[in-house]
Amino acid sequence: MPRASLDKDPHEVAAMFDGVASGYDRANSFMTFGFDRRWRTTTARVLDAKRGEKVLDLAAGTGVSTVEYARGGAWCLAADFSVGMLRAGLHRKVPMVAADALHLPFADGSFDAVTISLALRNFVDTKAALVEIARVVKPGGRLVICEVSTPTFAPIRFFYRRFVLKLLTWVGSRSSTNPEAYSYLAESMLAWPDQRALGEIVASAGWTEVEWLNLTFGVVAIHRAKKPSLNSAV
Ligand SMILES: C[S@@+](CC[C@H](N)C(=O)[O-])C[C@H]1O[C@@H](n2cnc3c(N)ncnc32)[C@H](O)[C@@H]1O
C-alpha cells in the first residue's frame, strides 16, 4: 500500500485512503481524542444547511460528516475519490458519488453550499480545487471548510508541534491498518498554511466575505466564504 508523499500524487492519496478506509472512523476519533465530533457539530452549525437546500460534502470519506450536515433536512451528497472510503460508509443513509475535487462531475451552480472537512490539505492543488468548487456553487452560495490549522497561543503551538503531532502518529499507528498513512497525515498538518494564509488562498480563488473561527485553541479552524452574487459584479 503506498504512502502518499507530501507532494500529493492523487493516485497515491486515493490508494492510501482506500487502505485505511475500514478503520478510518475509529482511528480518526482516536487521533483527535474525540474532538472530531465537536468539530463536526460546530461545522454543521456554521454551514446551517436548511431543508430544500442542496449541499455537497466534498472529500466526505465515509460520510460521517455528511450525516451530521443532513440533520436539518437539506439534501447532502457525499463525494470522494476514494471508493474504499465511500464503501466503508455505505451503511450511512446518505447519497454518495465517486468524484475528484479538481474535476467535479456537476453542472455550474448545482449546489447551495459546499463543505470540506479535514480534507482540503490532501488536495493536490488547493486553489484550483477552490476555483472548481466555486463553479458548482450557485451565485451567493456558501463554502465552509473545517481543517487543521495553527494554534494561536505560542506555548500551545510549541507543545502541539513538538509533542501532539508525534503522539497522533503513534496513536494512529496503534489504531489503524496503515500506520504510515498517519505519519503522512501528521506531516501534512505541519506543512499546512495558518488561518490567515488559508483565508488568502480562498479569497484568491474568487470567494468573498472570507472569515474564520478557531476551534480547540486553533488546532482546527472553520473558514467560511461566499460566492459573489451575480449582481455584485462591477
Ligand atoms: C482525512 S479524510 C476526511 C474525510 C471526511 N471529510 C471526514 O471529515 O472524516 C480525507 C478525504 O479526502 C479525500 N480526498 C483527498 N483528495 C481528494 C480529491 N482530490 N477529490 C476527492 N476526495 C479527495 C480522501 O479520499 C479522504 O477520504
Ligand as a Chemical Component Dictionary entry (heavy atoms), coordinates in Angstrom:
data_LIG
# 
_chem_comp.id                   LIG 
_chem_comp.type                 NON-POLYMER 
_chem_comp.pdbx_formal_charge   0 
_chem_comp.three_letter_code    LIG 
# 
loop_
_chem_comp_atom.comp_id 
_chem_comp_atom.atom_id 
_chem_comp_atom.alt_atom_id 
_chem_comp_atom.type_symbol 
_chem_comp_atom.charge 
_chem_comp_atom.model_Cartn_x 
_chem_comp_atom.model_Cartn_y 
_chem_comp_atom.model_Cartn_z 
_chem_comp_atom.pdbx_ordinal 
LIG C1  C1  C 0  -8.870  12.781 6.248  1  
LIG S1  S1  S 1  -10.160 12.207 5.174  2  
LIG C2  C2  C 0  -11.542 13.186 5.709  3  
LIG C3  C3  C 0  -12.852 12.522 5.431  4  
LIG C4  C4  C 0  -14.089 13.251 5.950  5  
LIG N1  N1  N 0  -14.289 14.537 5.292  6  
LIG C5  C5  C 0  -14.050 13.441 7.440  7  
LIG O1  O1  O 0  -14.274 14.561 7.915  8  
LIG O2  O2  O -1 -13.832 12.455 8.150  9  
LIG C6  C6  C 0  -9.666  12.983 3.654  10 
LIG C7  C7  C 0  -10.531 12.523 2.467  11 
LIG O3  O3  O 0  -10.215 13.360 1.350  12 
LIG C8  C8  C 0  -10.354 12.566 0.188  13 
LIG N2  N2  N 0  -9.698  13.255 -0.920 14 
LIG C9  C9  C 0  -8.414  13.697 -0.985 15 
LIG N3  N3  N 0  -8.186  14.312 -2.160 16 
LIG C10 C10 C 0  -9.368  14.268 -2.862 17 
LIG C11 C11 C 0  -9.767  14.743 -4.139 18 
LIG N4  N4  N 0  -8.913  15.374 -4.964 19 
LIG N5  N5  N 0  -11.037 14.527 -4.527 20 
LIG C12 C12 C 0  -11.914 13.882 -3.723 21 
LIG N6  N6  N 0  -11.588 13.404 -2.497 22 
LIG C13 C13 C 0  -10.328 13.590 -2.069 23 
LIG C14 C14 C 0  -9.701  11.256 0.588  24 
LIG O4  O4  O 0  -10.042 10.200 -0.265 25 
LIG C15 C15 C 0  -10.260 11.107 2.013  26 
LIG O5  O5  O 0  -11.445 10.364 2.035  27 
# 
loop_
_chem_comp_bond.comp_id 
_chem_comp_bond.atom_id_1 
_chem_comp_bond.atom_id_2 
_chem_comp_bond.value_order 
_chem_comp_bond.pdbx_ordinal 
LIG C1  S1  SING 1  
LIG S1  C2  SING 2  
LIG S1  C6  SING 3  
LIG C2  C3  SING 4  
LIG C3  C4  SING 5  
LIG C4  N1  SING 6  
LIG C4  C5  SING 7  
LIG C5  O1  DOUB 8  
LIG C5  O2  SING 9  
LIG C6  C7  SING 10 
LIG C7  O3  SING 11 
LIG C7  C15 SING 12 
LIG O3  C8  SING 13 
LIG C8  N2  SING 14 
LIG C8  C14 SING 15 
LIG N2  C9  SING 16 
LIG N2  C13 SING 17 
LIG C9  N3  DOUB 18 
LIG N3  C10 SING 19 
LIG C10 C11 SING 20 
LIG C10 C13 DOUB 21 
LIG C11 N4  SING 22 
LIG C11 N5  DOUB 23 
LIG N5  C12 SING 24 
LIG C12 N6  DOUB 25 
LIG N6  C13 SING 26 
LIG C14 O4  SING 27 
LIG C14 C15 SING 28 
LIG C15 O5  SING 29 
# 
